[in-house]
Amino acid sequence: MESLKLELKKRNRDYGIITWKLNQDFEVKTLLNNSKTVNVEFGDKVYLNRKVDYKYRRIPFGKKRMTKIKNDHIILTIKKGNLVIN
């Protein structure tokens, strides 16, 4: 199972987005198989059809949900077709 570690910054929490750096672009595209939308699994819930913006390298996730993440890094994995955030 492939996983990817992403850093969370202040703007991620302020705007409720998951972003990645330019040098991680290839890893994210291979992890998500260049899909336009992805189901995000966080906690016990699955959030359906979150749009992946490859041009600006971001996935909208929600400001309230981002404040629940206490760490400065998140680990993305794919499980059962869903993007799992740990």
HELIX and SHEET records of a PDB file:
HELIX    1   1 LYS A   10  TYR A   15  1                                   6    
HELIX    2   2 LEU A   22  GLN A   24  5                                   3    
HELIX    3   3 ASP A   25  LEU A   32  1                                   8    
HELIX    4   4 LYS A   63  THR A   67  1                                   5    
SHEET    1   A 5 SER A   3  GLU A   7  0                                        
SHEET    2   A 5 HIS A  73  LYS A  79 -1                                        
SHEET    3   A 5 ASN A  82  ILE A  85 -1                                        
SHEET    4   A 5 THR A  37  PHE A  42  1                                        
SHEET    5   A 5 LYS A  45  LYS A  51 -1                                        
SHEET    1   B 2 ILE A  17  THR A  19  0                                        
SHEET    2   B 2 ARG A  58  PRO A  60 -1                                        
END                                                                             
